Amino acid sequence: MARDESIVDAQPYPDDLVVEGALRPTRLSEFVGQERVKSQLGLVLEAAGRRQRPADHVLLSGPPGLGKTTLATIIATEMQAPLRITSGPALQHAGDVAAVLSSLQPGEVLFLDEIHRTSRPAEEMLYLAMEDFRVDVVVGKGPGATAIPLEIAPFTLVGATTRAGLLPSPLRDRFGFTAHLDFYDPVDLIVIIQRSASLLEMSITDEGAAEIAGRCRGTPRIANRLLRRVRDWAQVHGTGDIDLDTAQAALDLYEVDHLGLDRIDRAVLDLLVRRFGGGPVGLSTLAVAVGEEPETIETVAEPFLVRLGLVMRTPRGRVATPAAWAHLGLRPETAQGTLDL
């Protein structure tokens, strides 16, 4: 069968892969936003460098997409040390921790993502390793078991978590520096979007960058994702350049409104207001009505709606605020069965 010459093999271009990786800043001076965390972390790293010692263990907490992984990479770069990356779910046994720690080089940075999901036996082995740079390997079983102390090279543990409250106090207190990352201001997001557009060799106006920044929930990861989708629209339907009209048309196509609400967010808000009269509505009932799992509603849609002041959590269920009615262009008294908000 003759090969269709119009079919092009789908292979990644090396230059594209390099550019995509370059969207993450590699130095602390290139990191945009989080000024308080940057100044504190910069002081910790500079002091450790002057002492020629590994930096204290660092705990980074905050919602997803704010730069915890990027900061871990920056810490390793600033310390001129290798970086080892693993995650909490991958460390379920004490032997897993011992295997990782025993292979670390002196001064190496170990990035442990989702550290709150590490198993309890693995956590307890981390306690001794973080303080004394030693682990006890148990050989044998029962009364004949023997604990053999194993010295490990000094290292810096960088833990990242989206739920700092789930960390046990003994583990949390062993970190020498803890930082909480906040959502970004639109001004910082505009700078991030313009930097990413430059690296992707895209032309974007200040108005176009501001439009994307206003719809990305204060999160750089979402901002870069929306930038790529706007780029797609501009290359297919426009001139390839991104201005205000292009950004609005693209984001409307992908159902992201001017507040950053997506399809699930608006579905929750619409059902809560129109079908249930503003609430209160239980989480399970709301999830069934939307057609999503309760965990999806609680962890994906609800935090942003609560942060915007559109939804309130009450002991009786979820309640729509007057701002939610206004966002949908309604008034509370226009629906049947509404509550007095």
Secondary structure, DSSP 4 states (H G I P E B T S, - for coil): ----TT-------HHHHHHHHHTS--SGGG--S-HHHHHHHHHHHHHHHHHTSPPPPEEEESSTTSSHHHHHHHHHHHTT--EEEEEGGG--SHHHHHHHHHTPPTT-EEEEETGGGS-HHHHHHHHHHHHHSEEEEEESSGGG-EEEEEE----EEEEEES-GGGS-HHHHTT-SEEEEPPPPPHHHHHHHHHHHHHHTT--B-HHHHHHHHTTSTT-HHHHHHHHHHHHHHHHHHS-S-B-HHHHHHHHHHTT--TT---HHHHHHHHIIIIITTT--B-HHHHHHHHTS-HHHIIIIIHHHHHHTTSEEEETTEEEE-HHHHHHTT--GGGSTT----
